[in-house]
């Protein structure tokens, strides 16, 4: 959905990525416009090194492009949206530095703008990584919707950067103002975090999992993945298996351990997730594997995959949507060879079997309990 965001610097036509005319979700919200309006009305000097963290679809980066900001994001889709929105605005992409959460942040930061992420762990990790570049004169402003900003959010800013306060709410959005205190005694960054898997989960029982901040269920094995691990398909011979939306890579690593001849492709749109998957795999296996950050299987050659494992998300930031799942299923069908299989786990109420039947012409229930179902669809 294209939409126009009005700011003190003009109007910008913005879209999410990949663009879908049926998608009614905007590429910006009141938290973005509140921050931009504050910067203009307060006369904040946008000079020196301007860093924008967690900009979801490039709205902040696009509006501030004349100030040559550095954007730091965990999202491949968000970074691609930024590129497209910059081009749409006629801004020079070369004037904007696009970094990921896995890249080294700038060594000096004069203005730090933080779009508060859904994950408190990701915020903690990023503030720790950015803190060495913050100095006494750095302007630090965070933004988010009221439901995204909690006491724990403010405590992180306070503990890692310095004294923190919030603004009044406007259109259900709020700002965070933080005064850097360079002499603050901060603890070491706890991320990435490792733990040992429990017994009874197949080939990965007792194995080590590595999680970078922001990955789903980073401190424990979630119940859906545990159920999937107990019902994984049997992989044989030199198959190519894709762990689609790999998260920390537990599913793909289990396949690699069960079938050392398999080549496993780990793919996710999160840079943190793919880094976690690679670390988890390297800690437990040494076969053929590829680690790719991207838009699902969009860049994988058609008919090149034998098996796809998928635990699709049903949230996009704060919005509940099946758009991501549908795109994953569509990409899996294209990537699978004839006779190849897609195995999906999802909450029972999501009705994925209907989507799979519509797309593949078939859907079989492999296993289920009161909460989850595992479905199998075969590429004809």
N, C-alpha and C positions, 0 to 999 in steps of 0.2 A: 504494500500500500504506500503510494507516494503521499506526502503531506508536507505542509509548509510550516516551519517553526519561525516565529517572530522573535527577534532579539534586538538589542540596542544597536547591533551592527548590520541589521538588515534581515530579510527573510531568506530562509533556506529550504529548498525542496529536499526532503530526506526520505530514505527507504531502508528497510531491513535487507539482509542478504541471506539466501538468494531472494530476489524480488519475485513476488507472487501477487498478481492483481486481486486474488481472492482473499489474501491475508489482510484483515482489518486492524491489525495491531500496528500502532505508530512506532516510529524509530526514535522517538523522544518523549519526554513527559515533563510534568511540572517541576520535578527536581532539577532538570537540566536548565529550564528557563529561569527558575528562581536564582540559581547560581550565576548565570550569565548576567541577569539584571543586577544582582548585587555587585558584581565586578565593575559594571559600568557606573552604577550610582555611587559606589564608595570611592571611585577613582583609583582603584587598585592598579598600581603600575605593573603592566604586563611586559616587563623587560627582563633581560637576562635569560636564565634557563627556566622555561615554563613546562611543567610536567603534569600531564593529565592521566590519571590512573582509573581504570575500570570503566572508561567511556563505552557504553554498551553497543551503540551503533554508529559512533562517530559524530554525534550531534555537537558535543562540546569542542572536539578537535576541529570540526569543520567551521564552526562559528569563530573560533580563535585562530584560524589558520594563518592570518596575517602576522601573528606574533610568534610564528615558527615553533609551535609546541612539540614536545615529545609525548607520544601516546604510549602507554603501557597497558596491554590487555592480555587476558588469558584465553580469549576467544578468537579462533580463526575466522568464524563467520562475522564477528564484530570488526575484525581488522579489514576483511574484504568489503564490508559495508562502508567503513571509513574511506577506503580508496574510492569506491563508487560515489559516495556523497561529496568528497573533495572534488572529483572530476565534474560532478553535476553542478557544483558551485563555482566552477572555473578556477579553483585554487590549485596552486602548484604542489603536487604531492612531494616534490623534491624539497620543499620548504618545511615539510612535516616529517619528523622522525618517528617511525612506527616500530616499536619494540614489543616483545612478548614478556610475560612474567618469568620466563626462563633466561632472558637476556640480562646482562649487567646493567643496572640503572645508571643514570648520569651521576658523575662524581660530585657535582654541585647543583643544587636546586634552589632557585630564587622564588618561584611560585609553585606550590603544590596543590593541585585540585584533585579531590578524591571522590569519585562516584562510589558510594558505599556498596560493596557487593553483598549478595545474599549470604555468602559464606563468611562467617566470622573468622574462621581459620585463615582464609585467603587474605582478609584484611590484616590480620596479625602478621602473616608472613611478609606481605608487601610493605607494611610500615617498618618492620625490622630491616628490610632490604633498602628502603629509601632513607632511613634515619641518618646514616653516615653522611649523606649529601645535603641534609638540612642544616642551616645555620641560624644564628640568632635573628637575622633579618628576613628569614623566609616567611612568606605569607602562606599559611596553610588553611584551606577551606574545604570542607567536605559537604556533600549533598546527598539526599536520598528522600524517599517517601517516608512519611511518619512511621508507617508499619515496618520499615526496614531499619530504623534507627532505635536502638535499645540502650539501656544503661550500660550493658556490656560493650557496646560499640564505643561509647564515650570513654569508658575505662581503658580501652586499648589505645586510643589517641593519647589519653592522659599518661598512661604508663610508658609508652614508647616514644612519644614526641614531646609532650608538655601539657600545661594547663589547658583545659578544654571547656567550652560552653556551647550552648545551642541558641539558635534564633527562634523567634515565634514561627508557628506553622502558617504556611500560605498554600492554599489549594492542595492540602494534605501533603505538602513537602516541607522539609526543614533543612537548615544549614548547620554545619558544625564549624566552629571557629577554634583553632588550636594555636597556642603561642609556643613556639619551639623553646625548649630549655636544653641547650647543648650539653650541660653538665649532668643530665639525668642519668641515674644508675639503672640502666635497663638490663633485663636478663637476656641470655642468649636466645636466638631464634630457635624454637623447638621443631621447626620443619626442615626437611621431611621427617616423617614419623614412621617407625617400623613396628610391626607386631607379628606374633606367631599365630598361624591359623589353627583352629581347633582340629581335633580328630573327627573322622566320620564325614569328610568332604572329598573323598576320592583321592586322586593322585597328589593333590596339594596339601593333604592333611599334614599338619605340623610344620609346614613350610613358612618362610618369611615373606611378608608383604611389605612393600615400601609405598608410602603415600606422601605425595607433595600436598601442600595446603590447597583446599578447595575441591578436592576429589570427594565424591559422594561416600559417606560413611568411612572417613579416613582413619578412624581409631578402632574400627571393629568390622567384622564381616556382617554385611547386612543380610536380613533373612531371605530376601529374594535371590541373591547370589548363592547363598547356602543351598537353597532348594534346587537351583539350576545345577550346581556342582554335583548334586546327588543323582541327577538324571541326564547327564551329558550324553550326546550321541557317541557311538564308538567310531573313532577315526582310525583308518587303516591305510598303510602304504604312503606313497609320496603325494598326499593330498595337499591342496592349498586351502587353508582355513582362515577365515576372517573373523576376528573379534571386533565387531562393529559397535562403536560407542564403548570402547574397551575399559574406561575408568582406570583402575589400578592394574588391569591385565590379568586378574586371577583366572578368568575363564580360558583365555588363550594359553596361559602358562600350564593349566591343567591338561589341555589338549596336547601341548608339546611334551609334557612328561609322560602321558599315556601312549603317545605315538611319536617317537623320536624322528621318524621319517617325514613327518608333516612339516610343511612350511607355513608359519603362522604370520598373518598380517594383523597388526594392532593398529586400529585407527580411531581417532576421536577428534572433535573440534576444539578440545581443551588442550593447551600446551602443557598444563600441569598434569593432566591425565596421561598423556603419552609419555611424559618423563617418568611418571610413576610406573606405567606398564613396562617400560624398558628396564627400570631399576628392579622391579619384581621379577621379570624374566631373567635378567642377568644373574640374580641371586640364586636362581633355582634351575636353570636350563641352559644349554649351550648349542641348540640346533639352529636351523635356518629360521630367521625371523626378520620382519620388516616393521618399522615403527613410523607411522605417518600421521601428521596433523592435517586435517582437511574436512571437506564437506562430505562426510560419510564415504561411500564407495564411488563418488562421482568421477574420480580420476583413475579408477581401476578399469583395465580393459574388459570389455564385455565378454562373458563366457569364460572367464579365467579363474573362477573360484569354485571349489567343490562343496564347501560348507560355510555357512554364515551363522554365527552366534550373536544374538542381539537382546539386550535388555534396554529398550528405548526409554528415554525420559518423557514425561508427559507435562513438564513445566518448561516455559521459556521465561527466565527470570521469575516474575511474580504471576505470570499469566498461565492458566491451565489450557493446554492446546494439544491436539494430536497431529499437528503439522509436521513436527520433527519425526514422529514415528512413521507417518505415511511416506515421507521422503526417504527414510531409511529402508523401508520395505521395498519401495520402488527401485532404489539404487541396488539393493540386494538382488532383486529379480534380474536386473540387467547384467550384474556382475557374475551371476551363477551360470555355470554350464548347464545344458539340458540334463536333467536327472539330479542336479545339485539341490541341496536342501538348505532352507532357512529355518533355524530353530529360534523361537522367540519366547521370552518370559514376560509376563505382565500381570498387573492386578486383574483379578477375575472380572471386575465391573467394566473394564475398558473396552471389552468387545473386540479384541484384535482379530478374532477368528473371522469376523465379518469382512474386515479389510483384506485379510489374507485370501479368503475365498474370492473376493472381487478381483484381486490382483493376480493370484496364481491359479485360480480355478479349483483350489483344494485347500483344506486345512484339517489337520488331525490333532486331537488332544493326546499329548504324550503322558502328561501327569498333571495333577492338580491337588490343591488342598483348599482350605476355607478361604484363603487370601489370594493365592497365585494359580496361574495356569501356564503350562509349557506347551507351546503349539509347534507343529512341524508342517511346513509347506514345501512342495516339490516343484522345481522349475520344469515344466513340460517341454 
